[in-house]
Amino acid sequence: MYDFVIIGGGIVGLSTGMALCDRYPDAKILVIEKESQLAFHQTGNNSGVIHSGIYYKPGSFKAQFCRDGSRSMVEFCQKHQIDHEVCGKVIVATNEQELPRLENLYKRGLENDIAVKRISPEEVREIEPHVSCVGGIRVFSTGIVNYKQVCQKYAELIQQRGGELRLNTKVLKIISQGKNQVLETNQGNFTTRFVINCAGLHSDRIAKLAKLNPQAKIVPFRGEYYELKPEKRYLVKTLIYPVPNPDFPFLGVHFTRMIDNSVHAGPNAVLSLKREGYHKTDFDLRDFAEVITYPGFWKLAAKHADEGIQEIIRSFSKAAFVRSLQALIPEVQADDLIPTHAGVRAQALMNNGSLVDDFLIIQGDNSIHVCNAPSPAATSSLEIGKAIVAKIPQQSHLPSLVA
């Protein structure tokens, strides 16, 4: 019998495990992951950015958790000697029409209590000499890290405190049994007093196994990247972002220097035909059918048809992808770029076609389900974990340590 079972061994599941260990040091805790390694999907394929929180609606969970999470993530990395760097980033307007949106973003940064500064094109080039722009914002708190290393440390701390981790363990069924729940898996049954669903790309399906309707469906979007050849890395010193379209849910292609000094360019954002579809040819009939028959998808597609078509063109045309990058750095040429790994974003979509634009955490009977936690979930992971544990009804059989 376990006190808590966490479904999902990504960064949110593992941060929740740590938070549980902090609050309930005597609890019996299990984290189960269906893959053969932790942080295999969203966490292990993300951009490695410690985000500032500048983009998110003031007062939202994303804004609060990301701002606080960027600080706690840096502190965690410092404490545990994990390679990271608070290098800052620039967000630039490449034409006059983007300047009002840049100004709105600057004001949002101030509203979110983030250290931001307006900078001139000349000041941008002092930071990023190869950028072409008409204005910019300097965001000081943005950083870079390897989130797989962060997850390894989370897992190590859970085990040091008595928690268990089980890999290659897939949940097939959830059965209520009085006040307890039985998880039927391919590795046997596990009985627990409380379930926490952090299953990412499959979080809506796990919620349904628990007889809950999350009122949203996970729609997978693949983000495809190129990498600058080593001899061209000098073109990018830190991180360079365009001004995002506020009506489109993605940030646009950008340049990111990774913690290993490689430089990634991207991503675009295209519908994946498989929830774990990291290649253009990946296809799963069940995943595809769920999306294509979901009214919300067609409403979203109609709303963003022009942007969606451009993303698809960039997916299949390197020349089109390069043109987007040249808006930021005109010197970049197609021969400077080589394909690198893709990621898949688990984005919750409502039936009315609106994207769930905040973290979505749903409470059930003796369960909590994280049904939308895309970027900036990695940055925010320590704060999300604490927030999830704070939502758990008091476990009367367990002494708790509440900070």
FENRAFEN-V748253 format. One record per helix or strand of 2 or more residues. SS is the DSSP state (H for helix, E for strand). FROM is the first residue (numbers start at 1). TO is the last residue. If there is no record, write none. Layout:
SS;FROM;TO  SS;FROM;TO
This chain:
E;2;7  H;11;23  E;29;32  H;43;45  E;49;50  H;61;79  E;84;85  E;89;93  H;96;111  E;116;119  H;121;127  E;135;139  E;143;145  H;147;160  E;164;166  E;171;177  E;180;185  E;188;197  H;200;209  E;217;223  E;225;228  H;230;235  E;239;242  E;254;257  E;263;266  E;270;271  H;285;292  H;295;303  H;305;316  H;318;326  H;334;336  E;337;339  E;343;349  E;360;364  E;367;372  H;381;391
